[in-house]
Amino acid sequence: MLKGKDLKFSFLPIFFVLIFAAFLRLPIFYLTHTNFDETAYTSLAMKLDSYGFKDFAKNFNLHFVDIYSNGYFNVPVIGNKSVGNLLAMSGVNYENGIPTHRPPAFSFLLMLSHRIFSSNGQYFMSSFSGNPYWHLQFYAALVPFLFSILSIFFTYTLGKMLFSERIGLYAALMLSLTPVELVVTSKIWADTTLTFFTVMTAVFYFLSVRRNNIMFALLSGICAGIAFLTKFTGGFIILAIILHHLWINRSGLKKISRFFGILFDPKVVIIVFAAAMISCPWLLSFRKTYVLSAPKIPVTITPWLVSIGQRPRYVYLVNMLFQFPLYLLGCVSIFTFFIKKRDRDAKFFLISWFAAIFLFLSLFLWCKEDRYMLLAYPAIAILSGLALVKLERALNEKLFLSGYFVSSVLIILTGLWALKLSSLFTFFSTDLMKCPF
């Protein structure tokens, strides 16, 4: 599967892709960042900075948070009421102040960035676009921006490891143009951080397989644990790893002498164990503080939650293909998995990764926002890059250089469409998340 593949890079192509991606994501630094999720993450970082890790789970919530505005910025501060004006103004209750779906990793990174890059003790968030004091929110905007660029680079790395550098390059370019990726990188949201640690889990897993190295397995598990502590869906990459491990060793599972050795392979065990050790302390603390002792208060169902809860189950797949039609090629790669044996092992991992996230979100999570699917986009981008390169080769054999011409046209047209959609959301507040549903 990985034989003969190395990690030497042709620097210039991926460098230009990353520069292009960074340029498209620059608006995050001067846009407003005042929606509830952005304010919630920043407020959690502020409380983490204020209280440290003392009584961590007890203090890591949105209780006692007031938001003050000076006309230029919103600033979270600690007030004296358990339901501060952050929750009150948002029309939600005490229970919504508990970070059930906001584990601490992203807020910790915001706090760390604030300590490094902010000379002011306040957690400023711009309240209008074009704010001349945009540099005061640099600490917050940098985190999703940086992890978006890193996600694109390591998607390229993974594509190169599994197939070829050209496939990795196409995957990185597609991900850099994906509307959902561009949208979440215009907000102080955790999704790009989640995507980064998910991709790194996969990269270190394949390095551990290729080099038979336990340390890479440990790093893979650590990244999986951090992904889980960014958003709980980050844990699904481990399911893809387990399924892939069983798949590539499927012939040995039929032999009793090898069955348990495969089932309890040291690298896979270390990945699972490391992920558990990273994530379990928070889970146990959260369970003790809120699940066992907190009063049961119904969560406020806002009109927005109602609207996204009523979306059809197939919304993630349809919206993905509508917003970035070139991902249809990824569906072609999934189809060819069943009829062609070439590259089947690598395809199985990417399909398992994409399918695990898609099926969970579609079947079990009633809130359906397109960004929840982002951590699976690197997989479909690599599968699409694989199909695009095969299309190139087939056309080049029939007419000299025609394949390169067709692939360039497809990328340009899809990119223009994607940029139009993402810019409508970023600059004109159009609801991309409902496009077409």
N, C-alpha and C positions, 0 to 999 in steps of 0.2 A: 504493500500500500504506500509506504513512504520510502521505499528503497530508491537510492540514487538521487533523492531530492536533498538539496542543501539550502542553507539560509543566506546565501550571498545575494545581495540586492543590486539591481541596476538603479542607482540612486536617483537620477534625474526624472524618470517618468513618475515615480511615486512622490517625489518631492513636488513636482508641479501639481499633481492631484491634491496633495495636502495644502499647498498654498491656495489653490482654487477653492477648496473646501473651507479654509479659514476665512477667505474673503467673503464667502456667502454667509458666514456665521457672525460677522462683525456687528450686525445690528443689536445683538444681545447686550452690548455694553452701554448703549444709550437709549434703549427702549424702556417703557415703564414695566415695573415688576410688582404689581399690587394685587394680583388675584389671590384667592384664598390659599391655594397650595403653595405658591411662592412665599406668601407671608407666613404660612405655617412652618415651612422648612426653615426660614430665616429666624423665626421666633424660637423654634426648637434649638437652633444653633446658639442663639443668645442665652437661652436658659442653661444649655450645656456649658457655655462659657462662664456663666454666673455661678452655677452650683458645682461644676466639675462632676466627678463620678461618685460623689457622696450621695447615698440614697438615689442612685441613678434612675431606676425605673419610676420611683415616686415623683421625681422632679422633671423627668423628661416627658413633658406633656404641655398642652396649651392652656392650662389653668393659670389664672392670675396674670394673663398677658393682656396688656393694653397697647393700642396702636395710636401713636400721636403723629400728626402731620404738620409741617411748617409751610406747606404749599409747594415745596420742591421735592420733599422726601416723606415717606412713611417710616416711622422708627418704632420697633417693638420694645416695650419696657415692661418690667415686672410691677404690677399693680397690687391692690389689696383685696380684690374680689376674686373668688374662685372662678367665676364666669366673667372674665374681663371683657372689654369692649371688642376684642378680636372675635370672640365667639358670638357675642351679643349682636354686633353689627352684621355678622354673617347669617344670622337667623338660625343658628344651630345650638345644640344644648351641651350640657356638661360632658356627656359621653363622647361627643365628637372632639373633645379636647384630648382624649386618650389616643396615642399614636398607634392605633391598631394596624394600619397599613402604611405607617411611616417609621420603619425601623431606623436605628440611629446612624448608620454609616454615612449617608449623604449629609445629614446635619453636622456630623463630626468633621467632614471635609470642609464644609462651609466655615465652621468655627476655626479650623486650622488655617484656611486661606485668609480669614479675617485677621488672625494673629500675625500672619506673615506680611500681608499687603496693606492692612489698614492701620493708619496711625491714630485713628479716632476710635474711641471705645464703643460708639454707637453702631448698630447694624442698619445702615442706611439702605433704603430701597426707593428708587426714583418713582415719583408719582405722575410725571408727564414726560412724553418723548422729547428728545433733543435737549434734555436738562444740561445746562453748561457745567454742572458739577457731577457729571457722569462718573468721574474717576472715583467718587466716594463709594460707588457700588461695584467697583472693579473686582473686589474680593469675591463677591457672589457670582457675578457673570462669568468669571474665569473658570469656575469649576465645571459647569456643563459644557462650556466652550472647549476646554482642554480635553475632557474625556470624550467628547465627540470626535475630535481630531485623532486622538489615540485609538478610538474604536475603529475608525476608518483605516488607520495604518495597520492595526493588527488583524483586521479583516483581510487586508492585502496579504499579510504574513501567512495567515491560515490558508488562504486560497493558493498561495505559492507552495506551501508545505504539502498540501493534499494533491494538487494538480500541476500548475505551472505558474510562472510569474505573470504571464499575460492574463490568465484567468483571475489571479489575485488582483491585478491592476483594474480589470473591468469591474470586479466586485466592489473594490474601493470607490471607483468612480460612480457606480450606481448608488451605493450607500450615501455618498456625499451629496447626491442630487435628490434623494428620496424625500418627498414632502413631509412625512411624519418626522423624519430625523431633523429636517430644517426647522420645523415648527417647535419641537421640544428643545432645540438649541437656541430658540429665541426666548425661552422661559427659564426661570430658576427651578427646574424640575430634576428629579433624580434619574430620569430614564436613560440619559447618555452614560451616566456612571454605571448603572445596572448593565447596560450593553457592553461596556468596556470590560467589566469583571467577568461577564459571561463569556466573551470572546477569549479572554486570557485563560479562563478555565480550560477551554478547548485547546488553545495553543500549547499550554503546559502538559495537558493530557497526551497530545500526540507526540510531544518531545519525549515524554516518559516512555511511550510505547516504542518510538523509533530508537531511542538510545538505551532503553531498558534501565532507566535511571529513577531511583526512588525519590530523589530530591525534587525532580520535576513533578512527580506525582504529589508530593507534599505541597508544592507551590500551587498546583492545580486545585487541590482541596482548599487551601487558604483563600484563593480567589473565589471559589464557589461559595464559601462561607461568607465572604464580604458581599458577594452578589445577593445572597439571601438576606443579609442585613441591610441591603439597600432597598430591595423590595422582595417580598416573599416568593414571587414567581422566579427569582433567580435560582432557586433550588432545583428547578426542572432540568437544568443542564446536566446534573448528576444522573438523572434518569437516562438521558441520551448516552452518557458515557457507559453506564452499566449495560444498556441494550447493545451498544456497539461492541463492547468487550465480549459479550456472549455471542454476538453475530460472527466476529472474526475467529472465534474459537468454537464455532458450532459443531465442527466435526469431532472435536475432542470431548464434547459433552455426551457423546454416545458411548464413551468408554469409561467404565467405572474407575479405572486407575487414574484417569485425568480429571474426572468430573469435579471433585472437591478442590483440586488444585486450581482449576479454572474459576470455580465459583468464588473461591477466597483468594484470588490473585492478590499478592501483596500491594501492587500499585493501586488497584481499585479500592482495596480495603483502606489504604492510607488516604486516598482522596476523600472517601466517605467519612473516615474518622476525623480528618483535619477540618472538613466542612462542619461536622457536628461540634467539634471543640470550639470553633470560632463562633458559631451561631447559638449554641445551647445556653450559655450564660445569660444572654439577653432574653431568650424565650422563657427560661425558668424564672428569671426576675420579673418579667412582664406577667407571667401567669400568677405568681405569688402576690404581686401588687394589685392587679386588676381583676383577673379572672376569678380568683378564690375569695377575695375580700371586698371588691368594689360592689356597690349596689347595682342591680340590673336596671338600667335606664334605657328605654328604647331610643335608637338612633334617629335623628331627624332625617326625613326623606324630603330633600329639596326638589323643586321642579326639574332642575338639571339632572339629578339622579333618576328621576322618573323617566325623562326623555331618553337617556342613554340605556336605561334598563329595558326599554321597549324595542330596542333595535333587534333585527333578526339575528339568528345564531351565525349565519354565514357572512355577517357584516365585515369581519376582519379580512377574509379572503377577497370579497368583492371590492371593498374599498382599496385594498392594497393594489389590485390589478387596475382599477380605475385611475388611481392617483399616480401609478408608475407602471404603465403597460408593459415595459420591457421585462418585468418579473414574470410575464407569461412564459418566457424561456425557462425560468426555474421550474415551472409546472411541466414543461417538456422533459427536463432532466429527471424529474420525479417519475414520469411515465416510462422513460427509457430504462430506469432501474429494473423494471420488471421484465424487460425483453432483451437487454444486453448485459453481459457479465463484466465488461470493462469498467474499471473504476467503481465497482459496486460497493466495496467496503467503505470507501470515503463517502460515497453518496448515501449509504445507509446511515452514517452518523449525522450528516446534515439533514436528512429527511426526518430522522428521529428527533433531532433538536427542534426543527420547525413544527413537526406534528404534535409533540408533547405540549408546547406552548399554545398552539392553535386549538387543540382539542380541549385543554383545560379552560382557556378563556371563553371558548364558544359554548361549552357544555355546562360549566360549573360556576362561572363568575357572571353574575347578573348585570353588573355595570360594564358596558362595552365601549371603552374609549380606544381609538386607534393606537394611541401611544403605548398601551399596555403590551402590544404585540412587537414593539421595537426590538426587544432583545432577541427575537428570532429572525430579524431582517438580515443580519450577516449571513445566515445559512442560505436563505433564498437568493441573496445577492451572489454568493459563490456558485450556487447551482445555475443561476442565470448566466454568469460569466462563462461557466463551462459550456453551456449550450450555444452561447454567442460565438465562442472560439471554434466550436465544431461547425457551426453555420459558415463562418469565415472560410475555414479550410475547404468545405464542400464547394462553395462558390468559387474560390480561387482555383480549384482544380478544373472548373469548367471555363472560366474566363479570368485571365491574369489580373490580379489585384481587385477584382470585383467584390470579393468578400470583405476586404478592408473598407471599401467604399460603402457597402451596405451597412456594416456595423457602425461606421461613423455617422451615417444618416440616422440610423435608429437611435443612437445615443443622443444626438443633437436634438431630434424631434421630441423624444421622451423627456430630455432634460428641460427643454423650453416649456413643455406642458407642466412638468413638475414644479419649475420655478414660478410659473404663473399661479398655480394653486397655492404654493407655500407663501408667496408674497401677499396674496389676498388675505391670508390669515395674519401674517406677521405685521403688515402695515395698515390693513383696512379692517381688521377684526372680523373678517368673514369666518364662518364656522367650518373650517376644513374637516373637523371631526365628523361632520354629517354629510360628507361628500363622497359618494352620492347618497348615502343613508345618514 
